[in-house]
């Protein structure tokens, strides 16, 4: 998680929302991917750290199906889009830092990563374990104080920035 936090700070210093994701092989401890958000740099709203790490990890391992034997460390509770990617990629374990009250998909906003204990059985749809990852191991709150403080500081600074600086962040080459 410390490496993910370092990556998040790197991205935040470049104008990205400071989220970092690191994927590690469970058997060897080898880092197979380490990514920050790149939405602003790439002009791509799907360039979240988690999805970029899944792509890089699959490439490093030579087959995306090997991601089942990995752990993803991410500094913030994944959003629904990233949680869907994590499940589809069959990542074996997810460890995240701070809760994401606005968009979190481990129960803060919706329960995508694992079955919610508070399912309304009368609802048209219920949260069930994902067919590909019914046994996904999820741990939240690791270094939550540090990861949460990083997010709060980033958005505080963004709110205080003069309007003239509100343009799109760009970095070429």
C-alpha positions in Angstrom: 0.0 0.0 0.0 2.9 2.3 0.6 4.0 2.0 -3.0 0.4 2.7 -4.2 0.4 5.8 -2.0 3.7 6.9 -3.6 2.2 6.4 -7.0 -0.9 8.4 -6.0 1.3 11.3 -4.9 3.1 11.2 -8.2 -0.2 11.5 -10.1 -1.5 14.2 -7.9 1.6 16.3 -8.4 0.7 16.2 -12.1 -2.9 17.3 -11.7 -4.5 13.9 -11.6 -6.9 12.8 -8.8 -4.3 11.2 -6.6 -5.2 7.5 -6.7 -2.5 4.8 -7.1 -2.9 1.1 -7.8 -0.2 -1.6 -7.5 -0.7 -5.2 -8.5 1.5 -7.8 -6.8 1.9 -11.6 -7.6 0.8 -13.5 -4.5 3.4 -16.2 -4.7 6.5 -14.1 -5.5 5.7 -10.6 -4.2 6.8 -9.3 -7.6 5.1 -6.0 -8.6 3.6 -6.6 -12.0 1.9 -3.1 -12.3 2.0 0.3 -10.7 -0.2 3.0 -12.1 -1.7 6.4 -11.2 -4.8 7.9 -12.6 -4.2 9.4 -16.1 -7.6 10.8 -17.0 -6.4 14.3 -17.5 -3.2 13.4 -19.3 -4.9 11.0 -21.7 -8.2 12.9 -22.0 -9.8 9.5 -21.1 -12.4 9.3 -18.3 -11.7 5.5 -18.0 -8.0 5.9 -17.4 -8.4 5.2 -13.7 -5.4 3.7 -11.8 -7.1 0.4 -11.2 -8.0 -0.2 -14.9 -4.6 0.9 -16.1 -3.0 -1.5 -13.6 -5.2 -4.4 -14.8 -4.0 -3.8 -18.4 -0.4 -3.4 -17.4 -0.5 -6.5 -15.1 -2.1 -8.7 -17.7 0.6 -7.6 -20.2 3.4 -8.2 -17.7 2.0 -11.7 -16.8 1.4 -12.6 -20.5 -2.2 -13.6 -19.9 -5.0 -11.7 -18.1 -6.2 -14.9 -16.5 -3.1 -15.0 -14.3 -4.5 -11.9 -12.4 -6.4 -14.4 -10.3 -3.2 -15.0 -8.4 -2.5 -11.4 -7.6 -3.4 -8.7 -5.1 -4.3 -5.2 -6.1 -3.5 -2.4 -3.6 -5.3 0.8 -4.3 -5.4 4.0 -2.3 -9.1 4.6 -2.5 -12.2 2.3 -2.5 -12.7 1.5 -6.2 -15.6 3.1 -8.1 -18.3 0.9 -9.8 -16.4 1.1 -13.1 -13.2 -0.1 -11.6 -14.9 -2.7 -9.4 -16.5 -4.1 -12.6 -13.0 -4.3 -14.2 -11.5 -5.9 -11.1 -14.3 -8.6 -11.2 -14.1 -9.2 -15.0 -10.3 -9.5 -14.8 -10.7 -11.9 -11.9 -8.1 -10.2 -9.6 -7.7 -12.5 -6.6 -7.6 -9.9 -3.8 -8.2 -6.2 -3.4 -6.8 -4.1 -0.6 -7.8 -0.4 -0.5 -7.1 2.6 1.7 -9.8 5.2 2.3 -13.5 4.8 1.8 -15.0 6.6 -1.2 -18.3 8.0 0.2 -19.4 9.5 -3.1 -18.6 6.7 -5.6 -17.3 3.7 -3.6 -18.3 0.2 -4.8 -17.5 -1.8 -1.7 -20.6 -0.6 0.1 -20.0 3.2 0.5 -22.2 4.0 -2.5 -23.0 0.6 -4.0 -21.9 -3.0 -3.3 -20.2 -4.3 -6.4 -17.0 -5.9 -5.1 -18.8 -8.2 -2.6 -22.3 -9.2 -1.7 -23.8 -6.6 0.6 -25.1 -7.8 4.0 -28.0 -5.3 3.6 -29.7 -6.6 0.5 -33.3 -5.7 -0.1 -34.7 -9.1 -1.3 -37.9 -7.3 -2.5 -35.9 -5.2 -4.9 -35.9 -6.0 -8.6 -32.2 -6.6 -8.5 -30.1 -7.7 -5.6 -26.4 -7.8 -5.0 -25.1 -11.3 -5.6 -21.5 -12.6 -5.8 -20.0 -12.1 -9.3 -20.0 -15.2 -11.4 -16.3 -15.0 -12.2 -15.1 -13.8 -8.8 -17.5 -15.2 -6.2 -14.7 -15.5 -3.6 -13.0 -12.1 -4.1 -11.1 -11.2 -0.9 -11.5 -7.5 -0.1 -9.9 -5.6 2.7 -10.6 -1.9 3.2 -9.2 0.8 5.5 -5.5 0.0 5.1 -3.5 3.3 5.7 -7.0 5.0 5.4 -5.9 8.1 7.3 -3.0 8.8 5.0 -4.8 7.9 1.8 -7.9 9.9 2.9 -5.7 12.9 3.8 -4.1 12.9 0.4 -7.5 13.1 -1.3 -8.8 15.8 1.0 -5.7 17.9 0.5 -5.9 17.5 -3.3 -9.5 18.7 -3.5 -9.0 21.5 -0.9 -6.2 22.8 -3.1 -8.3 22.4 -6.2 -11.2 24.4 -4.6 -8.7 27.2 -3.6 -7.1 27.5 -7.0 -7.9 30.8 -8.8 -10.5 30.4 -11.6 -7.8 31.3 -14.2 -6.1 28.0 -13.4 -9.1 25.9 -13.9 -8.1 24.7 -17.4 -7.5 21.2 -18.4 -4.2 19.7 -17.2 -2.0 18.7 -20.1 1.3 16.9 -20.2 2.9 15.9 -23.5 5.8 13.5 -24.0 
